[in-house]
Amino acid sequence: MLASFFVANGIKSFTKPQELVESAEPIATKVVPLAQRLAPPSVANHIPDDTETLVRISGGAQVAGGLMLATGIGRQLGAGVLALSMVPHVIASRAPKGANAEERAHARSLLLRNVALLGAAMIAAGDTQGRPGLGWRAEQAQRKLSKETSSRKKQIAKEAKAAKKQIAKAVS
């Protein structure tokens, strides 16, 4: 159900990016130069400056992530991609300066929706579907190793005590 929003939104962004360029422009003009400065030169040269291309890329990522989430193939990775794709949407949800009450109410509604979708995608990215996660497995392995070490220590101490008795008996 969550994936359906992202697939539909991603298809719209990919096929009709012109409708979203205006709202994406303020973010693109701030994020793209920053990304180009921070990325290694080999990557920075491939970051597009064109907002329409960025909207298409975001749409493609949402379609791919949504399909991964829906099919269960790479589900956590897909949900992570969806969460990342929502960050610009959350940022763009702010009401413009000088907006009237109706525009602010609409922007607030969009912001709440986008934050909810971001949160849902983050929860899906962390969901292990009831299977133990890596943290739990590592903790269990540490406990098992600690228990085995303690048991082995007691066994060695017992053997040392027995050997000491034998040595004392042989000497006397």
Rosetta constraint file for C-alpha pairs under 8 A:
AtomPair CA 1 CA 5 HARMONIC 7.38 0.50
AtomPair CA 1 CA 70 HARMONIC 7.87 0.50
AtomPair CA 2 CA 6 HARMONIC 7.19 0.50
AtomPair CA 2 CA 66 HARMONIC 7.94 0.50
AtomPair CA 2 CA 120 HARMONIC 7.78 0.50
AtomPair CA 2 CA 121 HARMONIC 7.97 0.50
AtomPair CA 3 CA 7 HARMONIC 6.14 0.50
AtomPair CA 3 CA 65 HARMONIC 7.87 0.50
AtomPair CA 3 CA 66 HARMONIC 4.43 0.50
AtomPair CA 3 CA 67 HARMONIC 6.84 0.50
AtomPair CA 3 CA 69 HARMONIC 6.11 0.50
AtomPair CA 3 CA 70 HARMONIC 5.65 0.50
AtomPair CA 4 CA 8 HARMONIC 6.08 0.50
AtomPair CA 4 CA 66 HARMONIC 6.80 0.50
AtomPair CA 4 CA 70 HARMONIC 7.81 0.50
AtomPair CA 5 CA 9 HARMONIC 5.93 0.50
AtomPair CA 6 CA 10 HARMONIC 5.67 0.50
AtomPair CA 6 CA 62 HARMONIC 5.38 0.50
AtomPair CA 6 CA 63 HARMONIC 6.27 0.50
AtomPair CA 6 CA 65 HARMONIC 7.80 0.50
AtomPair CA 6 CA 66 HARMONIC 5.48 0.50
AtomPair CA 6 CA 82 HARMONIC 7.43 0.50
AtomPair CA 7 CA 11 HARMONIC 6.08 0.50
AtomPair CA 7 CA 62 HARMONIC 6.05 0.50
AtomPair CA 7 CA 63 HARMONIC 4.41 0.50
AtomPair CA 7 CA 64 HARMONIC 7.67 0.50
AtomPair CA 7 CA 65 HARMONIC 8.00 0.50
AtomPair CA 7 CA 66 HARMONIC 5.26 0.50
AtomPair CA 7 CA 67 HARMONIC 6.93 0.50
AtomPair CA 8 CA 12 HARMONIC 6.33 0.50
AtomPair CA 8 CA 63 HARMONIC 7.53 0.50
AtomPair CA 9 CA 13 HARMONIC 6.16 0.50
AtomPair CA 9 CA 59 HARMONIC 7.02 0.50
AtomPair CA 9 CA 62 HARMONIC 7.42 0.50
AtomPair CA 9 CA 63 HARMONIC 7.89 0.50
AtomPair CA 10 CA 14 HARMONIC 5.98 0.50
AtomPair CA 10 CA 58 HARMONIC 7.16 0.50
AtomPair CA 10 CA 59 HARMONIC 3.76 0.50
AtomPair CA 10 CA 60 HARMONIC 5.96 0.50
AtomPair CA 10 CA 61 HARMONIC 7.29 0.50
AtomPair CA 10 CA 62 HARMONIC 4.88 0.50
AtomPair CA 10 CA 63 HARMONIC 4.98 0.50
AtomPair CA 11 CA 15 HARMONIC 5.94 0.50
AtomPair CA 11 CA 59 HARMONIC 6.15 0.50
AtomPair CA 11 CA 60 HARMONIC 7.31 0.50
AtomPair CA 11 CA 63 HARMONIC 6.48 0.50
AtomPair CA 12 CA 16 HARMONIC 5.53 0.50
AtomPair CA 12 CA 17 HARMONIC 7.20 0.50
AtomPair CA 12 CA 59 HARMONIC 7.25 0.50
AtomPair CA 13 CA 17 HARMONIC 4.84 0.50
AtomPair CA 13 CA 19 HARMONIC 7.99 0.50
AtomPair CA 13 CA 20 HARMONIC 7.08 0.50
AtomPair CA 13 CA 55 HARMONIC 6.06 0.50
AtomPair CA 13 CA 56 HARMONIC 5.72 0.50
AtomPair CA 13 CA 58 HARMONIC 7.35 0.50
AtomPair CA 13 CA 59 HARMONIC 4.71 0.50
AtomPair CA 13 CA 60 HARMONIC 7.88 0.50
AtomPair CA 14 CA 55 HARMONIC 6.92 0.50
AtomPair CA 14 CA 56 HARMONIC 4.30 0.50
AtomPair CA 14 CA 57 HARMONIC 7.20 0.50
AtomPair CA 14 CA 58 HARMONIC 7.72 0.50
AtomPair CA 14 CA 59 HARMONIC 4.81 0.50
AtomPair CA 14 CA 60 HARMONIC 6.11 0.50
AtomPair CA 15 CA 56 HARMONIC 7.46 0.50
AtomPair CA 16 CA 20 HARMONIC 7.87 0.50
AtomPair CA 17 CA 21 HARMONIC 6.23 0.50
AtomPair CA 17 CA 52 HARMONIC 5.73 0.50
AtomPair CA 17 CA 53 HARMONIC 7.93 0.50
AtomPair CA 17 CA 55 HARMONIC 5.81 0.50
AtomPair CA 17 CA 56 HARMONIC 6.08 0.50
AtomPair CA 18 CA 22 HARMONIC 7.74 0.50
AtomPair CA 18 CA 52 HARMONIC 6.50 0.50
AtomPair CA 20 CA 24 HARMONIC 6.15 0.50
AtomPair CA 20 CA 55 HARMONIC 7.13 0.50
AtomPair CA 21 CA 25 HARMONIC 5.81 0.50
AtomPair CA 21 CA 51 HARMONIC 6.09 0.50
AtomPair CA 21 CA 52 HARMONIC 5.77 0.50
AtomPair CA 21 CA 55 HARMONIC 6.91 0.50
AtomPair CA 22 CA 26 HARMONIC 7.89 0.50
AtomPair CA 23 CA 92 HARMONIC 6.70 0.50
AtomPair CA 24 CA 28 HARMONIC 6.09 0.50
AtomPair CA 24 CA 51 HARMONIC 6.92 0.50
AtomPair CA 24 CA 55 HARMONIC 7.38 0.50
AtomPair CA 24 CA 88 HARMONIC 7.93 0.50
AtomPair CA 24 CA 92 HARMONIC 6.92 0.50
AtomPair CA 25 CA 29 HARMONIC 6.07 0.50
AtomPair CA 25 CA 51 HARMONIC 6.10 0.50
AtomPair CA 26 CA 30 HARMONIC 6.63 0.50
AtomPair CA 26 CA 92 HARMONIC 7.97 0.50
AtomPair CA 27 CA 31 HARMONIC 5.90 0.50
AtomPair CA 27 CA 88 HARMONIC 6.97 0.50
AtomPair CA 27 CA 91 HARMONIC 7.64 0.50
AtomPair CA 27 CA 92 HARMONIC 6.95 0.50
AtomPair CA 28 CA 32 HARMONIC 5.49 0.50
AtomPair CA 28 CA 49 HARMONIC 7.92 0.50
AtomPair CA 28 CA 51 HARMONIC 6.23 0.50
AtomPair CA 28 CA 54 HARMONIC 7.82 0.50
AtomPair CA 29 CA 33 HARMONIC 6.98 0.50
AtomPair CA 30 CA 34 HARMONIC 6.74 0.50
AtomPair CA 31 CA 35 HARMONIC 6.01 0.50
AtomPair CA 32 CA 36 HARMONIC 6.04 0.50
AtomPair CA 32 CA 47 HARMONIC 7.36 0.50
AtomPair CA 32 CA 48 HARMONIC 7.78 0.50
AtomPair CA 32 CA 49 HARMONIC 6.69 0.50
AtomPair CA 33 CA 37 HARMONIC 6.17 0.50
AtomPair CA 34 CA 38 HARMONIC 6.20 0.50
AtomPair CA 35 CA 39 HARMONIC 5.80 0.50
AtomPair CA 35 CA 44 HARMONIC 7.22 0.50
AtomPair CA 35 CA 47 HARMONIC 7.89 0.50
AtomPair CA 36 CA 40 HARMONIC 7.96 0.50
AtomPair CA 36 CA 41 HARMONIC 7.92 0.50
AtomPair CA 36 CA 43 HARMONIC 7.95 0.50
AtomPair CA 36 CA 44 HARMONIC 4.59 0.50
AtomPair CA 36 CA 45 HARMONIC 7.45 0.50
AtomPair CA 36 CA 47 HARMONIC 6.75 0.50
AtomPair CA 37 CA 44 HARMONIC 7.20 0.50
AtomPair CA 38 CA 44 HARMONIC 7.91 0.50
AtomPair CA 39 CA 43 HARMONIC 6.00 0.50
AtomPair CA 39 CA 44 HARMONIC 5.25 0.50
AtomPair CA 40 CA 44 HARMONIC 5.89 0.50
AtomPair CA 41 CA 45 HARMONIC 6.16 0.50
AtomPair CA 42 CA 46 HARMONIC 7.43 0.50
AtomPair CA 43 CA 47 HARMONIC 6.87 0.50
AtomPair CA 48 CA 53 HARMONIC 6.78 0.50
AtomPair CA 48 CA 54 HARMONIC 6.77 0.50
AtomPair CA 49 CA 53 HARMONIC 7.92 0.50
AtomPair CA 49 CA 54 HARMONIC 7.79 0.50
AtomPair CA 50 CA 54 HARMONIC 6.50 0.50
AtomPair CA 51 CA 55 HARMONIC 6.17 0.50
AtomPair CA 52 CA 56 HARMONIC 6.31 0.50
AtomPair CA 53 CA 57 HARMONIC 6.16 0.50
AtomPair CA 54 CA 58 HARMONIC 6.13 0.50
AtomPair CA 55 CA 59 HARMONIC 6.11 0.50
AtomPair CA 56 CA 60 HARMONIC 6.10 0.50
AtomPair CA 57 CA 61 HARMONIC 6.15 0.50
AtomPair CA 58 CA 62 HARMONIC 6.20 0.50
AtomPair CA 58 CA 85 HARMONIC 6.30 0.50
AtomPair CA 59 CA 63 HARMONIC 6.23 0.50
AtomPair CA 60 CA 64 HARMONIC 6.11 0.50
AtomPair CA 61 CA 65 HARMONIC 5.87 0.50
AtomPair CA 61 CA 81 HARMONIC 6.79 0.50
AtomPair CA 61 CA 82 HARMONIC 7.30 0.50
AtomPair CA 61 CA 85 HARMONIC 7.15 0.50
AtomPair CA 62 CA 66 HARMONIC 5.74 0.50
AtomPair CA 62 CA 81 HARMONIC 7.28 0.50
AtomPair CA 62 CA 82 HARMONIC 5.75 0.50
AtomPair CA 62 CA 85 HARMONIC 6.71 0.50
AtomPair CA 63 CA 67 HARMONIC 6.08 0.50
AtomPair CA 64 CA 68 HARMONIC 6.16 0.50
AtomPair CA 64 CA 78 HARMONIC 7.05 0.50
AtomPair CA 65 CA 69 HARMONIC 6.11 0.50
AtomPair CA 65 CA 75 HARMONIC 7.99 0.50
AtomPair CA 65 CA 77 HARMONIC 7.49 0.50
AtomPair CA 65 CA 78 HARMONIC 3.87 0.50
AtomPair CA 65 CA 79 HARMONIC 6.04 0.50
AtomPair CA 65 CA 80 HARMONIC 7.78 0.50
AtomPair CA 65 CA 81 HARMONIC 5.64 0.50
AtomPair CA 65 CA 82 HARMONIC 5.58 0.50
AtomPair CA 66 CA 70 HARMONIC 6.01 0.50
AtomPair CA 66 CA 78 HARMONIC 6.47 0.50
AtomPair CA 66 CA 79 HARMONIC 7.28 0.50
AtomPair CA 66 CA 82 HARMONIC 7.01 0.50
AtomPair CA 67 CA 71 HARMONIC 5.92 0.50
AtomPair CA 67 CA 78 HARMONIC 7.61 0.50
AtomPair CA 68 CA 72 HARMONIC 5.74 0.50
AtomPair CA 68 CA 73 HARMONIC 5.16 0.50
AtomPair CA 68 CA 74 HARMONIC 5.49 0.50
AtomPair CA 68 CA 75 HARMONIC 5.16 0.50
AtomPair CA 68 CA 77 HARMONIC 7.72 0.50
AtomPair CA 68 CA 78 HARMONIC 5.02 0.50
AtomPair CA 68 CA 79 HARMONIC 7.67 0.50
AtomPair CA 69 CA 73 HARMONIC 6.99 0.50
AtomPair CA 69 CA 74 HARMONIC 7.04 0.50
AtomPair CA 69 CA 75 HARMONIC 4.33 0.50
AtomPair CA 69 CA 76 HARMONIC 7.08 0.50
AtomPair CA 69 CA 78 HARMONIC 5.42 0.50
AtomPair CA 69 CA 79 HARMONIC 5.93 0.50
AtomPair CA 70 CA 75 HARMONIC 7.42 0.50
AtomPair CA 71 CA 75 HARMONIC 7.35 0.50
AtomPair CA 74 CA 78 HARMONIC 5.95 0.50
AtomPair CA 75 CA 79 HARMONIC 6.13 0.50
AtomPair CA 75 CA 124 HARMONIC 8.00 0.50
AtomPair CA 75 CA 125 HARMONIC 7.34 0.50
AtomPair CA 76 CA 80 HARMONIC 6.15 0.50
AtomPair CA 76 CA 124 HARMONIC 6.55 0.50
AtomPair CA 76 CA 125 HARMONIC 4.31 0.50
AtomPair CA 76 CA 126 HARMONIC 6.69 0.50
AtomPair CA 76 CA 127 HARMONIC 7.22 0.50
AtomPair CA 77 CA 81 HARMONIC 6.25 0.50
AtomPair CA 77 CA 125 HARMONIC 6.61 0.50
AtomPair CA 78 CA 82 HARMONIC 6.25 0.50
AtomPair CA 78 CA 125 HARMONIC 7.50 0.50
AtomPair CA 79 CA 83 HARMONIC 6.17 0.50
AtomPair CA 79 CA 121 HARMONIC 5.22 0.50
AtomPair CA 79 CA 122 HARMONIC 6.77 0.50
AtomPair CA 79 CA 124 HARMONIC 5.78 0.50
AtomPair CA 79 CA 125 HARMONIC 4.71 0.50
AtomPair CA 80 CA 84 HARMONIC 6.25 0.50
AtomPair CA 80 CA 121 HARMONIC 6.73 0.50
AtomPair CA 80 CA 122 HARMONIC 6.50 0.50
AtomPair CA 80 CA 124 HARMONIC 7.94 0.50
AtomPair CA 80 CA 125 HARMONIC 5.17 0.50
AtomPair CA 81 CA 85 HARMONIC 6.10 0.50
AtomPair CA 82 CA 86 HARMONIC 6.33 0.50
AtomPair CA 82 CA 118 HARMONIC 7.67 0.50
AtomPair CA 82 CA 121 HARMONIC 6.12 0.50
AtomPair CA 83 CA 87 HARMONIC 6.92 0.50
AtomPair CA 83 CA 117 HARMONIC 7.83 0.50
AtomPair CA 83 CA 118 HARMONIC 5.16 0.50
AtomPair CA 83 CA 119 HARMONIC 7.57 0.50
AtomPair CA 83 CA 121 HARMONIC 5.05 0.50
AtomPair CA 83 CA 122 HARMONIC 5.74 0.50
AtomPair CA 85 CA 89 HARMONIC 7.53 0.50
AtomPair CA 86 CA 90 HARMONIC 6.21 0.50
AtomPair CA 86 CA 114 HARMONIC 6.85 0.50
AtomPair CA 86 CA 117 HARMONIC 7.43 0.50
AtomPair CA 86 CA 118 HARMONIC 5.68 0.50
AtomPair CA 87 CA 91 HARMONIC 6.34 0.50
AtomPair CA 87 CA 118 HARMONIC 7.31 0.50
AtomPair CA 88 CA 92 HARMONIC 6.00 0.50
AtomPair CA 89 CA 93 HARMONIC 6.14 0.50
AtomPair CA 89 CA 114 HARMONIC 6.53 0.50
AtomPair CA 90 CA 94 HARMONIC 7.72 0.50
AtomPair CA 90 CA 111 HARMONIC 5.90 0.50
AtomPair CA 90 CA 114 HARMONIC 5.47 0.50
AtomPair CA 90 CA 115 HARMONIC 6.23 0.50
AtomPair CA 93 CA 107 HARMONIC 5.66 0.50
AtomPair CA 93 CA 108 HARMONIC 7.32 0.50
AtomPair CA 93 CA 110 HARMONIC 5.85 0.50
AtomPair CA 93 CA 111 HARMONIC 4.89 0.50
AtomPair CA 93 CA 114 HARMONIC 7.70 0.50
AtomPair CA 94 CA 107 HARMONIC 5.84 0.50
AtomPair CA 94 CA 108 HARMONIC 7.24 0.50
AtomPair CA 94 CA 111 HARMONIC 6.84 0.50
AtomPair CA 95 CA 99 HARMONIC 6.43 0.50
AtomPair CA 95 CA 103 HARMONIC 6.78 0.50
AtomPair CA 95 CA 104 HARMONIC 5.35 0.50
AtomPair CA 95 CA 107 HARMONIC 5.12 0.50
AtomPair CA 95 CA 108 HARMONIC 7.40 0.50
AtomPair CA 96 CA 104 HARMONIC 7.99 0.50
AtomPair CA 99 CA 103 HARMONIC 5.65 0.50
AtomPair CA 99 CA 104 HARMONIC 6.09 0.50
AtomPair CA 100 CA 104 HARMONIC 6.21 0.50
AtomPair CA 101 CA 105 HARMONIC 6.11 0.50
AtomPair CA 102 CA 106 HARMONIC 6.22 0.50
AtomPair CA 103 CA 107 HARMONIC 6.09 0.50
AtomPair CA 104 CA 108 HARMONIC 6.02 0.50
AtomPair CA 105 CA 109 HARMONIC 6.22 0.50
AtomPair CA 106 CA 110 HARMONIC 6.32 0.50
AtomPair CA 107 CA 111 HARMONIC 6.02 0.50
AtomPair CA 108 CA 112 HARMONIC 6.14 0.50
AtomPair CA 109 CA 113 HARMONIC 6.23 0.50
AtomPair CA 110 CA 114 HARMONIC 6.03 0.50
AtomPair CA 111 CA 115 HARMONIC 6.03 0.50
AtomPair CA 112 CA 116 HARMONIC 6.06 0.50
AtomPair CA 113 CA 117 HARMONIC 6.20 0.50
AtomPair CA 114 CA 118 HARMONIC 6.05 0.50
AtomPair CA 115 CA 119 HARMONIC 6.08 0.50
AtomPair CA 116 CA 120 HARMONIC 6.10 0.50
AtomPair CA 117 CA 121 HARMONIC 6.09 0.50
AtomPair CA 118 CA 122 HARMONIC 6.19 0.50
AtomPair CA 119 CA 123 HARMONIC 6.18 0.50
AtomPair CA 120 CA 124 HARMONIC 6.16 0.50
AtomPair CA 121 CA 125 HARMONIC 6.07 0.50
AtomPair CA 122 CA 126 HARMONIC 6.43 0.50
AtomPair CA 123 CA 127 HARMONIC 6.15 0.50
AtomPair CA 128 CA 132 HARMONIC 6.79 0.50
AtomPair CA 128 CA 133 HARMONIC 6.29 0.50
AtomPair CA 132 CA 136 HARMONIC 5.97 0.50
AtomPair CA 132 CA 137 HARMONIC 6.45 0.50
AtomPair CA 133 CA 137 HARMONIC 6.30 0.50
AtomPair CA 134 CA 138 HARMONIC 6.03 0.50
AtomPair CA 135 CA 139 HARMONIC 6.21 0.50
AtomPair CA 136 CA 140 HARMONIC 6.17 0.50
AtomPair CA 137 CA 141 HARMONIC 6.14 0.50
AtomPair CA 138 CA 142 HARMONIC 6.13 0.50
AtomPair CA 139 CA 143 HARMONIC 6.22 0.50
AtomPair CA 140 CA 144 HARMONIC 6.15 0.50
AtomPair CA 141 CA 145 HARMONIC 6.07 0.50
AtomPair CA 142 CA 146 HARMONIC 6.02 0.50
AtomPair CA 143 CA 147 HARMONIC 6.10 0.50
AtomPair CA 144 CA 148 HARMONIC 6.14 0.50
AtomPair CA 145 CA 149 HARMONIC 6.00 0.50
AtomPair CA 146 CA 150 HARMONIC 6.12 0.50
AtomPair CA 147 CA 151 HARMONIC 6.16 0.50
AtomPair CA 148 CA 152 HARMONIC 6.04 0.50
AtomPair CA 149 CA 153 HARMONIC 6.05 0.50
AtomPair CA 150 CA 154 HARMONIC 6.35 0.50
AtomPair CA 151 CA 155 HARMONIC 6.29 0.50
AtomPair CA 152 CA 156 HARMONIC 6.16 0.50
AtomPair CA 153 CA 157 HARMONIC 6.18 0.50
AtomPair CA 154 CA 158 HARMONIC 6.17 0.50
AtomPair CA 155 CA 159 HARMONIC 6.23 0.50
AtomPair CA 156 CA 160 HARMONIC 6.02 0.50
AtomPair CA 157 CA 161 HARMONIC 6.18 0.50
AtomPair CA 158 CA 162 HARMONIC 6.29 0.50
AtomPair CA 159 CA 163 HARMONIC 6.09 0.50
AtomPair CA 160 CA 164 HARMONIC 6.05 0.50
AtomPair CA 161 CA 165 HARMONIC 6.32 0.50
AtomPair CA 162 CA 166 HARMONIC 6.34 0.50
AtomPair CA 163 CA 167 HARMONIC 6.18 0.50
AtomPair CA 164 CA 168 HARMONIC 6.11 0.50
AtomPair CA 165 CA 169 HARMONIC 6.05 0.50
AtomPair CA 166 CA 170 HARMONIC 6.07 0.50
AtomPair CA 167 CA 171 HARMONIC 6.10 0.50
AtomPair CA 168 CA 172 HARMONIC 6.23 0.50
